[in-house]
Amino acid sequence: MKPMHRYALCGLSLRGIYQYALPLLGLNRAGGPNFDRHAELVGIVDPDNERVAEFYRQIGREIPCYAPQALRRMVRDTQAQTLIVAGPDGTHARQIVTGLDAGCEVITEKPMVIDCQQVRQVQAAEIRNGRKVRVAHNYRYAPLHRRIKRLIQSGRLGKIVSVEFTYNLDTWHGSSYFYRWNSDRNRSGGLSISKGCHHFDLINWWLGDMPAEVFAFGGLNYFGKDGALRPRDAQGQPLSPTEEKRRCPVFRRHYRGKFDPAGNTIGTGWDTRFNLPYDRQYPPEQRRYIYDDAIAIEDSYSAVVRYLSGTTMSYACNFCTPWEGYILGLNGTKARLEVVHRTDPDPTGKTNPAEDGGTITLYPLFGGKQVIKVNAAAGGHGGADFAIQHDLFGRQSAESRKLQLIADSEAGAQAVAVGEAVWRSVKTGRPINLARLLGRKA
Ligand SMILES: NC(=O)c1ccc[n+]([C@@H]2O[C@H](COP(=O)([O-])OP(=O)(O)OC[C@H]3O[C@@H](n4cnc5c(N)ncnc54)[C@H](O)[C@@H]3O)[C@@H](O)[C@H]2O)c1
């Protein structure tokens, strides 16, 4: 019998649990694949002992758990072969490098790292150890996105000359980043990296091209201490934290009746199965809300990107809109492809009705349009999450090889580089050359 492959998980995060721990433990549900017949989870790294203990209590078993600074020892003790990195984005670089140096292959959540300096550290560690990093860019795996890639590969669009991509997050999802660790640039790189990396990787992969230069505008408009949504008193002064939440349109719409406005607990409701505590990451006595003084990232961006081949992209992302999803236009020398895709990330399913799999409209330059309906698939992120689990833990499918679905560290690097260039361009008012940002020859 084939020996079991030994995985260890860094970060018992929401993502770490549902996307990695459960399928490895044979506890995936809702039609998701399980891999416990040929894989095992041998170690966990997380600083929150209470959270980990509650997880063990609920799954009815214990897995050796280590503090982040003991990662190397964990690999030695458990003989882990592959390290899965799924803690907050800002912890990835150090753990990827430590894992590679300790002799592991590495799978990391997106974004691979939070800046281009960290990209260099990761790629140097890959070369030094002769080992590879795979980046879980799951967004590529959604059936709609695979279909678009196949259409591009078929040549029906011709050469893609320009891309129009607008991604909007709804008031529930977009605002949630502003009371979580993502609102701290030191821990997430800012939202042009933490969230934007999904979009930039998708476009880079569709085009099969390298982004070369970025210019962007952006700002913090809705959230933060001067956010437009922040309720104030008659003199324009901030209210008490409790009163602020009571009158806050986000709280009233999404959290009233579920969370106490006088407390600090507020949650996305994603962890429906375990409802684990987060007290180490979010101490209950510490205020955190979407108008906190410390928030210094952006909540809206407009950017243009030039690719090496000459293709250009106009990109916009806004974290506070009435519905979630994207509007895409790909202008080719033979046809234009359009998608308007609505999604509903709210687990209560109440925010906006989501569309099924998606609809692609293909307009040849000369000739009638073709409408292509894509079937929905089970699993999170439009079916992407179960599909990528097969690629990461099972055998890579023929379709995956043909579409080059597995993202390597270079794909991870390009997505991070665009995201970093976006916020740096916003700050400096200048275009940013990506090769230079990555420390390569421009
Ligand atoms: N691909 C996707 O669609 C997708 C979706 C959500 C999140 N993510 C990514 O998954 C990762 C986790 O995000 P999340 O929102 O699920 O996290 P989370 O906030 O739910 O959990 C973070 C966990 O990491 C732990 N932690 C903190 N510091 C750590 C360290 N130094 N080492 C190890 N663990 C540490 C915390 O105690 C906590 O258990 C992030 O990189 C995020 O960008 C990806």
The ligand as a MOL file (V3000), in Angstrom:
LIG
                    3D

  0  0  0     0  0            999 V3000
M  V30 BEGIN CTAB
M  V30 COUNTS 44 48 0 0 0
M  V30 BEGIN ATOM
M  V30 1 N -8.4300 31.4560 -1.3840 0
M  V30 2 C -9.4790 32.0090 -0.8020 0
M  V30 3 O -10.5450 32.1110 -1.3930 0
M  V30 4 C -9.3390 32.5150 0.5970 0
M  V30 5 C -10.4750 32.8410 1.3530 0
M  V30 6 C -10.2840 33.3000 2.6560 0
M  V30 7 C -9.0090 33.4330 3.1750 0
M  V30 8 N -7.9400 33.1150 2.4010 0 CHG=1
M  V30 9 C -6.5710 33.2270 2.9170 0
M  V30 10 O -6.4390 32.2590 3.9490 0
M  V30 11 C -5.5910 32.7430 4.9720 0
M  V30 12 C -6.3190 32.7250 6.3070 0
M  V30 13 O -7.3530 33.6960 6.2770 0
M  V30 14 P -8.6110 33.5880 7.2670 0
M  V30 15 O -9.4060 34.8100 7.0760 0
M  V30 16 O -9.2480 32.2600 7.0730 0 CHG=-1
M  V30 17 O -7.8710 33.6450 8.6820 0
M  V30 18 P -8.5560 33.6980 10.1210 0
M  V30 19 O -8.5710 35.0990 10.5770 0
M  V30 20 O -9.8170 32.9200 10.1200 0
M  V30 21 O -7.5320 32.8800 11.0460 0
M  V30 22 C -6.2020 33.2110 11.2380 0
M  V30 23 C -5.5990 32.0860 12.0850 0
M  V30 24 O -4.1810 32.1820 12.0460 0
M  V30 25 C -3.7020 32.1060 13.3770 0
M  V30 26 N -2.4110 32.7800 13.4270 0
M  V30 27 C -2.1100 34.0600 13.7270 0
M  V30 28 N -0.7700 34.2490 13.6240 0
M  V30 29 C -0.2390 33.0770 13.2190 0
M  V30 30 C 1.0900 32.6380 12.9410 0
M  V30 31 N 2.1340 33.4610 13.0430 0
M  V30 32 N 1.2660 31.3600 12.5620 0
M  V30 33 C 0.2320 30.5090 12.4390 0
M  V30 34 N -1.0460 30.8640 12.6910 0
M  V30 35 C -1.2750 32.1390 13.0780 0
M  V30 36 C -4.8020 32.7300 14.2260 0
M  V30 37 O -4.7160 32.3130 15.5650 0
M  V30 38 C -6.0350 32.1570 13.5430 0
M  V30 39 O -6.3190 30.8580 13.9930 0
M  V30 40 C -5.1600 34.1330 4.5250 0
M  V30 41 O -3.9380 34.0480 3.8360 0
M  V30 42 C -6.2530 34.5550 3.5780 0
M  V30 43 O -5.8370 35.5280 2.6380 0
M  V30 44 C -8.0880 32.6390 1.1370 0
M  V30 END ATOM
M  V30 BEGIN BOND
M  V30 1 1 1 2
M  V30 2 2 2 3
M  V30 3 1 2 4
M  V30 4 1 4 5
M  V30 5 2 4 44
M  V30 6 2 5 6
M  V30 7 1 6 7
M  V30 8 2 7 8
M  V30 9 1 8 9
M  V30 10 1 8 44
M  V30 11 1 9 10
M  V30 12 1 9 42
M  V30 13 1 10 11
M  V30 14 1 11 12
M  V30 15 1 11 40
M  V30 16 1 12 13
M  V30 17 1 13 14
M  V30 18 2 14 15
M  V30 19 1 14 16
M  V30 20 1 14 17
M  V30 21 1 17 18
M  V30 22 2 18 19
M  V30 23 1 18 20
M  V30 24 1 18 21
M  V30 25 1 21 22
M  V30 26 1 22 23
M  V30 27 1 23 24
M  V30 28 1 23 38
M  V30 29 1 24 25
M  V30 30 1 25 26
M  V30 31 1 25 36
M  V30 32 1 26 27
M  V30 33 1 26 35
M  V30 34 2 27 28
M  V30 35 1 28 29
M  V30 36 1 29 30
M  V30 37 2 29 35
M  V30 38 1 30 31
M  V30 39 2 30 32
M  V30 40 1 32 33
M  V30 41 2 33 34
M  V30 42 1 34 35
M  V30 43 1 36 37
M  V30 44 1 36 38
M  V30 45 1 38 39
M  V30 46 1 40 41
M  V30 47 1 40 42
M  V30 48 1 42 43
M  V30 END BOND
M  V30 END CTAB
M  END
